[in-house]
């Protein structure tokens, strides 16, 4: 994959606890902090960034990132996701960012049959999940993304 020339100068570090990394960002010890999570507007980390006067979400909207593939399947897509609720959804803050999909791998030989059956039902019938569950919200976001 060929990336933007400016990105070749970026030093990536994987370190734990995003809250600590945000504090390092605020103190000048980082230029940028990234984290991967479900777009849950009630999540404390998302709320911390939204409510802080010196922290902002940036748009990641360069299509070059979507060229990454594993086994011929694209790993990332670009999508606009909300980072604040707004007023009944109106004037909600949104950010363009990379999205990816979640998969579950199970060793069927060492997993209980009842658990395998339950996992299969969820995987094959997404509507079995409560609408407010993270998985149902992710499926809804995926459907909206497919339409665009």
N, C-alpha and C positions, 0 to 999 in steps of 0.2 A: 504494500500500500504506500503510495506517495502522499506525503502530507505537505501542507503549506510550509515554505522555506523558513518562515519565522518560528514555526513550531519546533524545528530541529534544535533550537537553542534552549528549549524548556527542559528544566531538570525536574523529573517527577520523583516524588517521595511518597511512599505509602506508610503512613503512621496512624496509629489508633485514634481513639476518642476525638470526634469532630469538634466537640465543645472546646477542648484544649487547643486544637488547631485554629479555631476561630479567635481565641484569645491571642495566639501567636500572630495571627493576621492583624489584629487590632494594635498589637505592640510593634509591628514592623518586622516581625520574624518570618513572615510569609508574604508572598505577593498575591496568592490566590489559594483558596481552599475549595476542594470539590468533595462531594459525598454522594453516595448512591442510596436511594431509598424510594419507597412508594410515595406518590404525591398525596400524602395524608395531611390535610390542612390543620388538623388538631395536633400534629406532631410538635413536640417542644422545640426541636432543632429548627424546623421551618419557621415557627413562630418567633424564635430568638432572632433570626436573620431579618424577618419582616418588621419586627418592632424596634430593632436597633437603628439608631440614627446614622451610624457610620458603616453599616453593612448593607450590601445590596446584592441581589441576584443579577448575574449578567446573562445575556442571550448567547447561546451556543448555536449558531445557525449556519455554519459552513458545511455545505453538502459533502465536502471531502471526507468528513468523519463517517458518513454512511456507506463508504466504499469497503469498510472492513468486512471480511467474510470468513466464516469457518465452515469448511465442508461445502462450499458453494452457497451457503445461506448467509444473507446479510445479518450482521449482529446488531446494528444500531439503526434507528430511524430518528428523524427530527420531529418534534411535536411541541405544541404550545400547551403548557400545563399551568394551572392556577397555583399561586403561592399565598393567596389570601382569599377569604370568602367574599369580601365586598358586602354590599347590602342586598341580600337575597340573590346573590350571584351577579348583581349589577356593579360595574366598576371594580371587579375583582382584579388584583394584580396578577399578571401572567408572565411567564418567561418561556422563551424557546430553548429547548434543551434536547439532549440525546435521550432516547428511551431504548430499552431493551426488554426482552421477554424473559419470564421466569420458567424454568423447567425443573422437574423433580425426577431423579433417577432412583429406582428401587431395585434391590436385589430380590427378585421374586422367589428365589429358592430359600432364602432365610427370613422371609417376612410372613407373618401370620396371614392366613387366607382371608380372614375378616377385614384386616387392614387393607390388603390388596383390593378386595372388593369395594371397600369404601373409597379408596383412592381412584379406582377406575370409574366409579359413579361420578365423582367430582370432575375428573378429567373429561369424561365423555358427555356429561350433562351439566354445563356451567350454570344453568338456571336453578340448580339445586342449592346454590349458595344464597344466603341472605343478601338482599340488595345492598346493605350497608357494610358488608364484609370487604376486606381489602382485595380479595381475589375477584369479587364481583365488580368492584370499582375499577380494578385493573382491566377486566374484560370489557367494561364499558368504554374506558379510555382507548383500548385497542380498537374497538368498533368505530369510534369517532375518528381515530387516526386513519383507519382503512378508507373511510369515506373521503378524506382529504386527499 
